[in-house]
Amino acid sequence: MKRTGAKRVVGSDFPLFGRQDGEREIIEKNHGRAFDTYRQGVDVTPLMMLGDAKAVLRSLPDSAIDFSMTSPPYWGKREYHNGGIGLETDYRDYVHHLAEVFGEVKRVLKPEGSFWLNLGDSYSGKGLVGIPWRVTFELIDCQGWVLRNAVVWNKLKGGMDNSKDRLANVHESLFHFVKQARGYYYDADAIRSRVREAKVVNGAVVSATGVSGVRYKRQIELSTALTPAEKKAAFAALEKILEDVAEGRLSDFRMIIRGQQRTTHSDSVKVSGRAMELLDNGFYFLKYHPKGSKPGDVWDIIPEDTQGREGHFAPYPIDLCRRPLLATCPPGGLALDPFAGTGTTLVAARLLGRKSVGIDISRNYLELTQERLRSVP
């Protein structure tokens, strides 16, 4: 291994090297000891380890990672450097091999940690195989993972598609798994987007879409569907909501009044708590968080074309990693990508101030990652 300008890390007795400019060497053996040294330090320069993902993960301790996100080689799509997963002749072997790796990811993940998996589908005999969901069901049914979200990544544009008997494929799946149904780390405020806010006009609160408290008061007053007691309660509740908006505790609101607005989602009290609330009280509110709204489960993100595609054929974009990292990797946390490729997860983690570990079977890809990291502040 070339070590020009490198110096041995103080106190280490194994081949882990650091550089004057903060760049790390690629670790190809003693992975567990290198990992322990790295996670005990303060440097957020990513640690890159060369080797088979399952074998390297087995050298790492239990419950040591806060977050993992990866986009493994897709089945039957292309041949990656050094072979590895994705070249199986039978998709069932591919699912099995991925599950073995992700079983190790679950072991090294902390109980409050999250695992995000980006996976595209493949065709066989002109039929979609359903690879992403086959892997997902394997993880749920056989390993006990809890699936919290299935995000649709709308890539907005795709590669050339010359097929004449089907639609172009322009989306992929991104799955959010956790080890436990409750108590996992999640910071929804970190990924909220600022919405248009209600404002006070001539002493009256007007919502971002032009709905005012005056209008709701008039609807309550003229309602024939509310009892006098319900009207009194509705007026009092509306005044409290208007006060919360004026004081900035809410950014906006909607009021649903029996006989005036349609019940959200369903009118059946058997399936809708909102319908039950409308039946019991005669009204309810939809409240908008003062810090904005959470993203939905369809993300419009353009694939990146600036990652050195001559060296890696399937890099996924940094923007795809930002929300998962912000929401589910705590500040100061440690991220893992067991199929690091050209290091998108590691670059995103570095930009957001998180430590990260990347594993890949290809030295070439890890060297490309080093090149990318040189431009990261």
C-alpha positions as CSV (number, residue, x, y, z in Angstrom):
1,M,0.0,0.0,0.0
2,K,1.4,3.4,-0.9
3,R,1.9,5.6,2.2
4,T,3.5,8.7,0.9
5,G,3.1,11.5,3.4
6,A,1.4,9.1,5.9
7,K,2.2,8.8,9.6
8,R,1.3,6.1,12.0
9,V,-1.5,6.9,14.4
10,V,-0.1,7.5,17.8
11,G,-0.6,4.6,20.1
12,S,-1.7,2.1,17.4
13,D,0.0,-1.3,17.0
14,F,-1.7,-2.2,13.8
15,P,-1.5,-0.8,10.2
16,L,-3.9,2.2,10.6
17,F,-2.4,5.3,9.1
18,G,-3.4,8.9,9.1
19,R,-2.3,11.8,6.8
20,Q,-1.2,15.3,7.4
21,D,-4.2,16.6,5.4
22,G,-6.8,14.6,7.3
23,E,-7.2,11.8,4.7
24,R,-7.3,8.3,5.9
25,E,-5.6,5.2,4.4
26,I,-7.8,2.3,3.2
27,I,-7.8,-0.4,5.9
28,E,-7.5,-3.9,4.5
29,K,-7.0,-5.9,7.7
30,N,-7.5,-5.6,11.4
31,H,-10.8,-4.1,10.7
32,G,-12.3,-4.5,14.2
33,R,-9.3,-2.8,15.9
34,A,-9.3,0.0,13.4
35,F,-13.0,0.5,14.0
36,D,-12.6,0.7,17.7
37,T,-9.9,3.3,17.4
38,Y,-11.9,5.3,15.0
39,R,-15.1,5.5,17.0
40,Q,-13.3,6.5,20.1
41,G,-11.7,9.5,18.3
42,V,-13.1,12.8,17.4
43,D,-12.1,13.0,13.7
44,V,-15.0,12.8,11.3
45,T,-12.9,11.9,8.3
46,P,-14.6,8.7,7.1
47,L,-13.0,5.3,7.8
48,M,-12.8,3.1,4.7
49,M,-12.3,-0.6,5.0
50,L,-11.5,-3.0,2.1
51,G,-13.0,-6.4,2.1
52,D,-16.2,-8.5,1.8
53,A,-19.0,-6.7,3.6
54,K,-20.2,-9.7,5.6
55,A,-16.7,-10.7,6.7
56,V,-15.8,-7.1,7.7
57,L,-19.0,-6.6,9.6
58,R,-18.4,-9.8,11.6
59,S,-15.3,-8.2,13.0
60,L,-17.2,-5.3,14.4
61,P,-18.8,-5.2,17.9
62,D,-22.5,-5.4,18.7
63,S,-24.6,-2.3,18.9
64,A,-21.8,0.1,17.8
65,I,-23.4,2.0,14.9
66,D,-26.1,4.7,15.1
67,F,-27.2,4.6,11.5
68,S,-26.7,2.7,8.2
69,M,-27.6,3.6,4.7
70,T,-26.6,1.7,1.6
71,S,-27.3,1.0,-2.1
72,P,-25.9,-2.5,-2.8
73,P,-25.1,-3.8,-6.3
74,Y,-28.4,-4.5,-8.1
75,W,-29.1,-8.1,-9.2
76,G,-28.1,-8.9,-12.8
77,K,-27.6,-5.2,-13.8
78,R,-23.8,-5.0,-14.4
79,E,-20.5,-6.4,-13.4
80,Y,-18.8,-4.4,-10.6
81,H,-15.1,-4.4,-9.8
82,N,-13.9,-7.5,-8.0
83,G,-17.2,-9.3,-8.6
84,G,-19.3,-9.9,-5.4
85,I,-23.0,-9.7,-4.7
86,G,-25.3,-9.1,-7.8
87,L,-23.8,-11.6,-10.1
88,E,-25.9,-14.6,-8.9
89,T,-27.7,-16.6,-11.6
90,D,-30.8,-17.0,-9.4
91,Y,-32.4,-14.0,-7.7
92,R,-33.1,-16.1,-4.6
93,D,-29.4,-16.5,-4.0
94,Y,-29.1,-12.7,-4.4
95,V,-31.8,-12.1,-1.8
96,H,-30.2,-14.6,0.6
97,H,-26.7,-13.0,0.2
98,L,-28.0,-9.5,0.9
99,A,-30.0,-10.8,3.9
100,E,-26.8,-12.3,5.4
101,V,-25.1,-8.9,5.2
102,F,-28.1,-7.0,6.6
103,G,-28.3,-9.5,9.4
104,E,-24.8,-8.4,10.4
105,V,-25.9,-4.7,10.0
106,K,-28.7,-5.4,12.4
107,R,-26.3,-6.8,15.0
108,V,-23.9,-3.9,14.8
109,L,-26.7,-1.3,14.9
110,K,-27.7,0.2,18.2
111,P,-31.2,-0.6,19.4
112,E,-32.2,3.0,18.7
113,G,-30.6,3.0,15.3
114,S,-32.0,3.1,11.7
115,F,-31.2,1.3,8.5
116,W,-32.0,2.8,5.1
117,L,-31.9,0.6,2.0
118,N,-32.0,1.9,-1.6
119,L,-32.6,-0.9,-4.0
120,G,-33.7,-1.0,-7.7
121,D,-35.6,-3.8,-9.4
122,S,-34.5,-6.1,-12.3
123,Y,-36.2,-7.9,-15.2
124,S,-36.0,-11.6,-15.9
125,G,-37.8,-13.1,-18.8
126,K,-39.4,-9.7,-19.5
127,G,-41.0,-9.7,-16.1
128,L,-40.1,-7.5,-13.1
129,V,-38.8,-9.7,-10.4
130,G,-39.8,-7.5,-7.5
131,I,-36.3,-7.6,-5.9
132,P,-36.7,-4.6,-3.5
133,W,-39.8,-6.1,-1.9
134,R,-38.5,-9.7,-1.9
135,V,-35.5,-8.4,0.1
136,T,-37.8,-6.3,2.4
137,F,-40.1,-9.2,3.2
138,E,-37.1,-11.4,3.9
139,L,-35.8,-8.8,6.4
140,I,-39.2,-8.4,8.1
141,D,-40.2,-12.1,8.2
142,C,-36.9,-13.7,8.9
143,Q,-34.8,-11.1,10.8
144,G,-37.5,-9.2,12.7
145,W,-36.8,-5.7,11.2
146,V,-39.6,-3.2,11.5
147,L,-40.3,-1.3,8.3
148,R,-41.2,2.3,9.0
149,N,-41.4,3.8,5.5
150,A,-41.2,2.8,1.9
151,V,-40.1,5.9,0.1
152,V,-40.4,6.3,-3.7
153,W,-37.4,8.0,-5.1
154,N,-38.7,9.7,-8.3
155,K,-35.5,10.3,-10.3
156,L,-37.3,12.8,-12.6
157,K,-35.2,11.6,-15.4
158,G,-34.0,8.2,-16.5
159,G,-31.5,6.6,-18.8
160,M,-32.3,5.8,-22.5
161,D,-35.2,3.3,-22.7
162,N,-35.8,1.9,-26.1
163,S,-38.4,-0.7,-25.0
164,K,-41.6,-0.6,-27.0
165,D,-43.9,-2.7,-24.8
166,R,-43.6,-1.1,-21.3
167,L,-43.2,2.3,-19.6
168,A,-39.8,3.8,-18.7
169,N,-38.6,3.0,-15.2
170,V,-37.8,6.3,-13.4
171,H,-38.2,5.4,-9.7
172,E,-36.5,3.3,-7.1
173,S,-37.3,2.3,-3.6
174,L,-35.8,3.5,-0.3
175,F,-36.8,1.6,2.8
176,H,-36.4,2.7,6.4
177,F,-36.0,-0.1,8.8
178,V,-35.6,0.0,12.6
179,K,-34.8,-2.8,15.2
180,Q,-37.5,-1.8,17.6
181,A,-41.0,-0.3,16.9
182,R,-40.6,2.4,19.6
183,G,-37.7,4.3,21.1
184,Y,-35.6,4.7,18.0
185,Y,-33.9,8.0,17.3
186,Y,-36.0,10.3,15.0
187,D,-35.7,14.1,14.7
188,A,-38.6,15.1,12.5
189,D,-37.9,18.8,13.1
190,A,-34.5,18.4,11.3
191,I,-36.2,17.6,8.0
192,R,-39.2,19.9,8.1
193,S,-39.7,22.4,5.3
194,R,-40.9,25.9,6.1
195,V,-44.5,26.5,5.0
196,R,-46.4,29.6,4.2
197,E,-47.6,31.0,7.5
198,A,-50.9,32.5,8.7
199,K,-50.8,36.2,9.4
200,V,-52.7,38.8,11.3
201,V,-54.6,41.3,9.1
202,N,-56.5,44.1,10.8
203,G,-56.6,42.2,14.0
204,A,-57.9,39.0,12.4
205,V,-55.9,35.8,11.7
206,V,-55.8,34.9,8.0
207,S,-54.4,31.5,7.1
208,A,-51.8,31.0,4.3
209,T,-54.6,30.0,2.0
210,G,-56.8,32.9,2.9
211,V,-59.1,31.2,5.4
212,S,-59.8,33.6,8.3
213,G,-61.0,33.1,11.9
214,V,-63.9,35.4,11.0
215,R,-65.1,33.0,8.4
216,Y,-65.1,30.1,10.8
217,K,-66.9,32.1,13.5
218,R,-69.6,32.9,10.9
219,Q,-69.9,29.3,10.0
220,I,-70.3,28.3,13.7
221,E,-72.8,31.0,14.3
222,L,-75.0,30.1,11.4
223,S,-74.7,26.3,11.8
224,T,-77.9,24.3,12.1
225,A,-75.9,21.1,12.8
226,L,-74.4,22.2,16.1
227,T,-76.1,22.4,19.4
228,P,-75.8,25.6,21.5
229,A,-73.4,23.8,23.8
230,E,-71.3,22.7,20.8
231,K,-71.3,26.2,19.4
232,K,-70.0,27.6,22.6
233,A,-67.2,25.0,22.8
234,A,-66.3,25.6,19.1
235,F,-66.0,29.4,19.7
236,A,-63.8,28.8,22.7
237,A,-61.6,26.3,20.9
238,L,-61.3,28.6,17.9
239,E,-60.2,31.5,20.0
240,K,-57.5,29.3,21.5
241,I,-56.2,28.2,18.1
242,L,-56.2,31.8,16.8
243,E,-54.1,32.8,19.9
244,D,-51.6,30.0,19.2
245,V,-51.2,31.2,15.6
246,A,-50.8,34.8,16.6
247,E,-48.1,33.8,19.2
248,G,-46.3,31.5,16.7
249,R,-47.1,28.2,18.4
250,L,-48.8,27.1,15.2
251,S,-48.0,28.1,11.6
252,D,-51.5,27.5,10.3
253,F,-54.7,25.5,10.9
254,R,-57.9,24.3,9.3
255,M,-61.2,23.9,11.2
256,I,-63.6,21.1,10.2
257,I,-67.1,21.9,11.4
258,R,-70.0,19.4,11.2
259,G,-72.2,20.1,8.2
260,Q,-69.7,22.6,6.8
261,Q,-66.5,20.7,5.7
262,R,-66.0,17.2,4.6
263,T,-64.4,14.8,7.2
264,T,-60.7,14.1,6.5
265,H,-60.1,10.6,5.0
266,S,-63.4,9.0,5.9
267,D,-66.9,9.7,7.3
268,S,-67.1,6.3,9.0
269,V,-66.6,6.4,12.8
270,K,-65.5,2.8,12.5
271,V,-62.3,3.6,10.7
272,S,-61.7,7.3,11.3
273,G,-60.9,9.0,14.7
274,R,-61.6,12.3,13.0
275,A,-65.1,11.2,12.1
276,M,-65.7,10.1,15.7
277,E,-64.4,13.5,17.0
278,L,-66.8,15.3,14.6
279,L,-69.7,13.2,15.8
280,D,-68.9,13.7,19.5
281,N,-67.8,17.4,19.5
282,G,-69.1,18.9,16.2
283,F,-65.7,20.1,15.2
284,Y,-62.0,19.4,15.1
285,F,-58.8,21.1,14.0
286,L,-55.9,20.3,11.6
287,K,-52.9,21.9,13.1
288,Y,-49.7,22.8,11.2
289,H,-46.4,22.6,13.0
290,P,-44.7,26.0,13.5
291,K,-41.4,24.6,12.1
292,G,-43.1,23.4,8.8
293,S,-44.2,20.1,7.4
294,K,-42.5,16.8,7.2
295,P,-41.5,15.4,3.8
296,G,-43.9,12.8,2.3
297,D,-42.8,9.4,1.1
298,V,-42.3,10.5,-2.6
299,W,-39.0,12.3,-3.1
300,D,-38.2,14.1,-6.3
301,I,-34.4,14.0,-6.5
302,I,-32.4,14.1,-9.7
303,P,-29.6,11.5,-10.0
304,E,-26.1,13.0,-9.8
305,D,-23.9,13.1,-12.9
306,T,-20.8,14.5,-11.2
307,Q,-19.4,11.6,-9.3
308,G,-17.0,10.2,-11.9
309,R,-19.3,7.8,-13.7
310,E,-16.3,6.5,-15.7
311,G,-15.3,4.7,-12.6
312,H,-18.6,3.6,-11.1
313,F,-21.9,2.9,-12.9
314,A,-24.5,3.3,-10.2
315,P,-23.8,6.2,-7.8
316,Y,-26.8,7.5,-6.0
317,P,-27.1,11.2,-5.1
318,I,-26.0,12.9,-1.9
319,D,-29.4,14.5,-1.6
320,L,-31.0,11.1,-1.2
321,C,-28.9,10.7,2.0
322,R,-29.5,14.0,3.6
323,R,-33.0,13.5,5.0
324,P,-32.2,10.0,6.4
325,L,-29.0,11.3,8.1
326,L,-30.6,14.4,9.5
327,A,-33.7,12.6,10.8
328,T,-32.2,9.3,12.1
329,C,-28.5,9.8,12.8
330,P,-28.0,11.9,15.9
331,P,-25.4,14.7,15.9
332,G,-22.1,13.1,16.7
333,G,-23.4,9.7,15.6
334,L,-21.6,7.1,13.6
335,A,-22.9,6.0,10.1
336,L,-22.2,2.9,8.2
337,D,-22.4,1.9,4.5
338,P,-21.5,-1.8,4.0
339,F,-21.5,-1.3,0.1
340,A,-19.7,2.1,0.0
341,G,-19.1,2.2,-3.7
342,T,-17.9,5.7,-4.5
343,G,-18.8,6.9,-1.0
344,T,-22.0,8.9,-1.4
345,T,-23.2,8.0,2.2
346,L,-19.7,8.9,3.6
347,V,-19.6,12.2,1.8
348,A,-23.1,13.2,3.0
349,A,-22.2,12.2,6.5
350,R,-19.0,14.2,6.4
351,L,-20.9,17.3,5.1
352,L,-23.4,16.9,8.0
353,G,-20.7,16.5,10.6
354,R,-21.3,12.7,11.3
355,K,-18.5,10.1,11.5
356,S,-18.8,7.3,9.0
357,V,-17.5,3.9,8.1
358,G,-17.5,2.5,4.5
359,I,-16.9,-1.0,3.4
360,D,-16.3,-2.2,-0.1
361,I,-14.8,-5.1,-1.9
362,S,-13.2,-2.8,-4.5
363,R,-10.1,-0.8,-3.8
364,N,-10.7,1.2,-6.9
365,Y,-14.1,2.4,-5.6
366,L,-12.6,3.4,-2.2
367,E,-9.8,5.3,-3.9
368,L,-12.5,7.2,-5.9
369,T,-14.2,7.9,-2.5
370,Q,-10.9,9.4,-1.3
371,E,-10.8,11.6,-4.4
372,R,-14.3,12.9,-3.7
373,L,-13.6,13.5,0.0
374,R,-10.7,15.8,-0.9
375,S,-13.2,18.4,-2.0
376,V,-15.3,18.1,1.1
377,P,-14.6,20.8,3.7
